[in-house]
Amino acid sequence: MDSNFLVQFGPLILLVGVMYFFFIRPQAKRQKEQQAFINQLEKGQDVVTASGMFGKIVKIEDQVVTLEVDQKTFIRVTRSSVSKDLTAAVGPTA
C-alpha cells in the first residue's frame, strides 16, 4: 500500500516541487529585493516609477515620495510605486 501511494501521488508531489523552485521561490526573491530597494530610497536618487516615469527624488515623507520630473515640475507618488533605480532600468551604457 505504501508503494501504491507513491505511484499515485509521486507525480503530483514532483509537480508541486517543480512549481515551487521555478515560480514561487524566484517571485518571493524578487519581492524581497524590491522591498529592500524601497526601504533604501534616498534624496537625490534617480528612479523610475512602476508607470514608467523618470525622476529624481527631492523629498521623502513616510510613504510619499516627491519626484522632480523636469525643471520645477514635481509629482508625488507612493513609495511602493517607485520600481527601479534609473541605472538598473536603463541598463549599462557603452
C-alpha positions as CSV (number, residue, x, y, z in Angstrom):
1,M,0.0,0.0,0.0
2,D,2.9,2.4,0.7
3,S,4.4,2.0,-2.8
4,N,0.9,2.4,-4.3
5,F,0.7,5.8,-2.6
6,L,4.0,6.9,-4.1
7,V,2.9,5.7,-7.6
8,Q,-0.3,7.6,-7.4
9,F,0.8,10.8,-5.7
10,G,4.5,10.9,-6.8
11,P,4.0,12.9,-10.0
12,L,1.8,15.4,-8.1
13,I,4.4,15.9,-5.4
14,L,7.1,16.3,-8.1
15,L,4.9,18.9,-9.9
16,V,4.5,20.9,-6.7
17,G,8.2,20.8,-6.1
18,V,9.0,22.0,-9.6
19,M,6.4,24.8,-9.4
20,Y,8.0,25.9,-6.1
21,F,11.5,26.1,-7.5
22,F,10.6,27.7,-10.8
23,F,7.8,30.0,-9.9
24,I,7.2,30.7,-6.2
25,R,10.7,30.9,-5.0
26,P,12.0,33.3,-7.6
27,Q,9.0,35.6,-7.2
28,A,9.5,35.7,-3.4
29,K,13.1,36.6,-4.0
30,R,12.2,39.5,-6.4
31,Q,9.6,40.8,-3.8
32,K,12.3,40.8,-1.1
33,E,14.7,42.7,-3.4
34,Q,12.0,45.2,-4.3
35,Q,11.1,45.8,-0.7
36,A,14.8,46.3,0.2
37,F,15.2,48.8,-2.6
38,I,12.1,50.8,-1.5
39,N,13.4,50.9,2.1
40,Q,16.7,52.3,0.9
41,L,15.4,55.2,-1.2
42,E,17.4,58.4,-0.7
43,K,17.1,62.0,-1.7
44,G,18.9,62.8,-5.0
45,Q,18.5,59.3,-6.4
46,D,17.3,58.9,-10.0
47,V,14.5,56.4,-10.2
48,V,11.7,55.1,-12.4
49,T,8.1,54.6,-11.2
50,A,6.1,51.5,-12.0
51,S,4.2,53.5,-14.6
52,G,7.5,54.4,-16.4
53,M,8.0,58.0,-15.2
54,F,11.6,59.0,-14.7
55,G,12.5,61.4,-11.9
56,K,14.9,62.5,-9.2
57,I,13.9,62.1,-5.6
58,V,13.7,65.5,-3.9
59,K,11.7,64.7,-0.8
60,I,10.7,61.5,1.1
61,E,7.8,61.8,3.6
62,D,6.9,58.4,5.2
63,Q,5.1,56.7,2.3
64,V,5.1,59.6,-0.2
65,V,8.0,60.4,-2.5
66,T,8.3,63.7,-4.3
67,L,10.0,63.4,-7.7
68,E,11.3,66.1,-9.9
69,V,10.5,65.1,-13.5
70,D,11.5,68.3,-15.2
71,Q,12.9,71.6,-14.1
72,K,10.4,72.9,-11.4
73,T,8.0,70.1,-12.2
74,F,7.3,67.8,-9.3
75,I,5.0,64.8,-8.8
76,R,4.1,63.0,-5.6
77,V,3.9,59.2,-5.7
78,T,3.6,56.5,-3.2
79,R,6.9,54.9,-2.1
80,S,5.8,51.5,-3.3
81,S,5.2,52.8,-6.9
82,V,9.0,53.5,-7.3
83,S,10.1,50.4,-9.1
84,K,13.8,50.8,-10.1
85,D,16.9,52.8,-9.8
86,L,17.4,54.6,-13.1
87,T,20.7,52.9,-13.9
88,A,19.0,49.5,-13.4
89,A,16.1,50.5,-15.6
90,V,18.2,51.9,-18.5
91,G,20.9,49.3,-18.3
92,P,24.7,49.8,-18.7
93,T,25.7,52.4,-21.2
94,A,28.6,52.0,-23.6
